[in-house]
Amino acid sequence: MAKSEKKKMAARPRKPSVKAAGKPSKAKKMQVAKAVVAPKPSDIAVLDRLFAIIEERRHADPEISHSARLLSRGPAKVAQKFGEEAVECLIEAVAGNHDALVAESADVLYHLLVLWVSAGVTSNEVWTELVRREGISGIAEKAARPRPVVAAKFGTSKIP
């Protein structure tokens, strides 16, 4: 078999093996166990519940509350931690690590909520903005945004 054919064979997804008795393999059982379950309507409010907990923990003892510890370090450290978590999430996405991406995505969402609390932004403000944008083309919405002063002076929205 030529090298290119071997590469093609290796790149093809493999079907889980079936034991001689016709029972599914351990790999197949694990796939079934990981079946995606749609969140219940009550689960969708998890971000609002988590936001409320983070707000409550703002004044808690930083020795016993991770949220309080993060918030006590100030907005710059909170933003730095959010950035670190976002990079970890990106790395897992690019690497194609599904389970790690799910876990890192949860970390990113948590640290984003901590950032909002630190900056005095409420979750309702963000949800309202998302509802406002709903149904609007992303291209049209972005074109309607005011250009930053930097863009007017240097012809770019990026800081030179």
N, C-alpha and C positions, 0 to 999 in steps of 0.2 A: 504494500500500500504506500502511495506517495506521501511525502510530508504534508502537502496541502490537504490531502484527504484525511490524514490523521488529525490535523488541526480542526477541520470541519466536524469530525466525529466528536472530538473533545469539547467543542463549543456547543454542541447540541445538548439541550436539557435531557437528562436521563429520567426514564420512568422509574418509579420505585419498584424494587424487586418484589416478587411474590414468592412466598415459600412454596415448597412442593405440595403441601396439603391445601394450597389455595388461600391461606391466611395472608392478610396484608403484612408487609414488612414493618419493622419498628419505625422506619422513616415515614411510612405512610400514616401510621398511627399518630405520629407527632404532628404531621400536617393537619390531620383531622382535629387534633386537640387544640391547634392554633387557629381554628376557624374564626373568621372575623364575625363578631357579633355587633350589630348596629346599636349605637347608644340609645338608651331610653330617653324620652324627653327630659326626665329629671336629671340625667347625666349631662345633658348639654349645658346646664346651668353651673357646671363645675367651675368654670372660670370666675363667675360672679361669687361663688362660695369661697373660692381660694383668694380672690381679691379682698373679700371681707375679713378673712382670717389674717391676711398680711397687714391690712390696716389696723386690726386689733393688736397685732404683735408689735406694731411700731414702737409702743412704749413699754414693751415687755423687757425682761432681763436678757441682755445679749448673751449671757452665759448659758441660758436654757432655750433660747429661741434663735434658730438660724436666720429667720426673717429679721428679727430685731438686730442681730449682729450685722447683717448686711446693711440695714438702714442706718445703723449707728455710725457706719464708716463714711457716710455722705454720698451725694449724688455721683461724684466722679468715680468712686470705687464701685458703686452699684452699676453704673454704665459700663465700666471696665469688665465686671463680672458677666454682664449680659453679653458683651462682645465676645468674651472667651467662650461662652456657651454657644453662641451663634456660630462661631468658627468650628467648634466641635461638631455641631449639627451639619454644617456644610461638608466637613470631611467625611462623615458617615454617609451622606447622600452621594457624594462623588464616588466613594468606595463601593456603593451598592449594598451596604450593610443595613438591611431592612429593620431588623429588631433594634439595632443600635440607633438607627435614625429615629425610630419611634421614641425611644428613651431620651435621646438628646433633644427631640422636639418638645417633649414634656418639660425638660429642664429650661429650654428657651422660653416657653410660655410662662413658666413660673418666674424666671428672672425678668421677663418683660413686665409682668404684673408688679414685681418689686420696684422696678424702674418707674412705673406709673405712680405708685404710692410715694416714692421718693421725690418725684417731680410735681406732685399735687394734681395729677391727672386722674380722673375717675373712669372706671370701666364704662359707665353710661355715656360719657363724652365720646369715647372711642366707638361704642356701639352705634351711637347717633350718627357719627361721621360715616360709618360703614353703611348704615341704612340710607343716608343721603346719597352715597355713591352707587348704591344698588341700581342696576339697570342702566347705568351710564357707561358708555364705552371707556375703557381705561385710557385710550389714546385721547379721546375728547376731554376726559376729566383732567388729565395731566396738562393738556394744552391750555386749559382754562385757569390753571394755577398762576398766581402772580410770579413774575420773574424776580429772583433775589437781586439785591443791589449788586452783588458780585457779578452776576450774569450781565447786568446792564453795562458795567464798567469794562469787564474783560471778555464778554461774549461767551461765557461758559457759566454753568451753575456750580462747577467744581471750584474749590478754593485753590488758587494757583500756588 
